[in-house]
Amino acid sequence: MSQKGLIYSLVSEATVFVLAEHTLLWYSQYTAVQCLQKLPFKQQQIFLVVYDETVGSNVPFVFLERVKDDFKQHYAVSIKNAEAHPFGDEHDEDDLIKFEDLSSIAYNLDREFGPRLKEHMQYCKSHPEEISKLSKLKTR
């Protein structure tokens, strides 16, 4: 059975650690992680969506904008005030972040922000006319 629309979304710390994700099809996760690893740049946060091409490009871009705004609204203070790493566990001042600490960052926000990704995906699917209007406003 073919899924149409937004299939998989994630928020990642740089190109290394998925912080939160939501998927409708398990195999899309593999594709997304492969894409992450091939990015030529290192951003602090990456927002990614895998979608069926029949939805066009407006819905995914509006979705990504909504997710980015929501994520920054919830976590901007944590990111701004973080000394070592905003989503990891507490570290001693003199400690460098070790691999074990970094691995604890992966999926650290999945329980908290994963459902938000799902909500945004469902909203975009359920309100195509509003999404279309928003995309037209953003292109002006």
C-alpha positions as CSV (number, residue, x, y, z in Angstrom):
1,M,0.0,0.0,0.0
2,S,1.4,3.4,-1.0
3,Q,1.5,6.2,1.5
4,K,0.9,9.7,0.1
5,G,2.0,12.9,1.7
6,L,4.5,13.4,4.5
7,I,6.1,10.1,5.3
8,Y,9.0,10.7,7.7
9,S,10.3,13.7,9.6
10,L,13.2,14.3,12.0
11,V,15.1,16.9,13.9
12,S,18.8,16.2,14.1
13,E,21.8,17.6,15.9
14,A,24.3,18.4,13.1
15,T,24.4,15.4,10.8
16,V,25.2,12.9,13.5
17,F,22.4,12.5,16.1
18,V,18.6,12.3,15.5
19,L,17.0,14.0,18.4
20,A,13.4,13.2,17.5
21,E,11.6,11.6,14.6
22,H,8.2,10.4,13.4
23,T,7.5,7.9,10.6
24,L,4.6,6.3,8.8
25,L,6.8,3.8,7.0
26,W,9.8,2.3,8.8
27,Y,12.0,2.0,5.7
28,S,11.9,5.8,5.1
29,Q,14.0,6.2,8.2
30,Y,16.9,4.5,6.5
31,T,16.6,6.8,3.5
32,A,16.6,9.9,5.7
33,V,19.6,8.9,7.8
34,Q,21.5,8.2,4.5
35,C,20.6,11.7,3.3
36,L,21.8,13.2,6.6
37,Q,25.1,11.5,6.4
38,K,25.7,12.9,2.9
39,L,25.1,16.5,3.7
40,P,28.2,18.6,2.8
41,F,27.7,21.1,5.7
42,K,27.4,20.9,9.4
43,Q,24.4,22.8,10.7
44,Q,23.6,23.0,14.4
45,Q,20.0,21.7,13.8
46,I,18.7,20.0,10.8
47,F,15.0,19.6,10.0
48,L,14.2,17.0,7.4
49,V,11.1,15.5,5.8
50,V,10.6,12.6,3.4
51,Y,7.5,13.0,1.3
52,D,5.7,11.5,-1.6
53,E,6.3,13.6,-4.7
54,T,2.6,13.8,-5.5
55,V,2.1,16.4,-2.7
56,G,4.3,18.9,-4.5
57,S,6.9,21.0,-2.8
58,N,4.6,23.5,-1.0
59,V,3.4,21.2,1.8
60,P,6.9,19.9,2.8
61,F,8.4,23.4,3.0
62,V,5.5,24.8,5.1
63,F,5.8,21.7,7.3
64,L,9.5,22.3,7.8
65,E,8.9,25.9,8.6
66,R,6.3,25.0,11.2
67,V,8.5,22.4,12.8
68,K,11.5,24.7,12.9
69,D,9.4,27.5,14.5
70,D,7.9,25.0,17.1
71,F,11.3,23.5,17.9
72,K,13.0,26.9,18.4
73,Q,10.1,28.1,20.5
74,H,10.4,25.1,22.8
75,Y,14.2,24.8,22.9
76,A,15.7,28.2,22.1
77,V,16.5,29.0,25.7
78,S,18.2,25.5,26.1
79,I,20.2,26.0,23.0
80,K,21.2,29.6,23.8
81,N,22.2,28.9,27.4
82,A,23.9,25.6,26.8
83,E,27.6,25.5,27.8
84,A,28.5,22.0,26.6
85,H,25.6,20.6,24.7
86,P,22.0,21.7,25.0
87,F,20.4,18.3,24.8
88,G,22.9,16.1,26.5
89,D,23.1,15.2,30.2
90,E,25.0,17.3,32.7
91,H,28.7,17.4,32.3
92,D,31.5,18.4,34.6
93,E,33.1,21.8,33.6
94,D,36.5,20.3,32.9
95,D,35.2,17.2,31.0
96,L,35.2,17.0,27.3
97,I,32.1,15.4,25.8
98,K,32.9,11.7,25.5
99,F,31.4,9.3,23.0
100,E,29.2,7.8,25.7
101,D,27.8,11.2,26.4
102,L,27.2,12.0,22.8
103,S,25.3,8.7,22.3
104,S,23.0,9.7,25.1
105,I,22.0,12.8,23.0
106,A,20.6,10.6,20.2
107,Y,16.8,10.4,20.4
108,N,16.9,12.5,23.6
109,L,13.9,14.5,22.5
110,D,12.0,11.6,20.8
111,R,9.4,11.2,23.6
112,E,8.9,14.9,23.9
113,F,9.2,16.2,20.4
114,G,8.4,13.1,18.3
115,P,4.6,13.5,19.0
116,R,4.9,17.2,17.9
117,L,6.3,16.0,14.6
118,K,3.4,13.7,14.2
119,E,0.9,16.5,15.0
120,H,2.5,18.8,12.4
121,M,2.5,16.0,9.8
122,Q,-1.2,15.3,10.5
123,Y,-2.1,19.0,10.4
124,C,-0.4,19.5,7.0
125,K,-2.2,16.5,5.7
126,S,-5.6,17.6,7.1
127,H,-5.4,21.3,6.0
128,P,-4.1,21.4,2.4
129,E,-5.9,24.6,1.5
130,E,-4.4,26.5,4.5
131,I,-1.0,25.1,3.7
132,S,-1.3,26.3,0.1
133,K,-2.3,29.8,1.3
134,L,0.7,29.9,3.7
135,S,3.1,28.8,1.0
136,K,1.8,31.5,-1.3
137,L,2.2,34.2,1.4
138,K,5.8,33.1,2.0
139,T,6.7,33.4,-1.7
140,R,5.6,37.1,-1.9
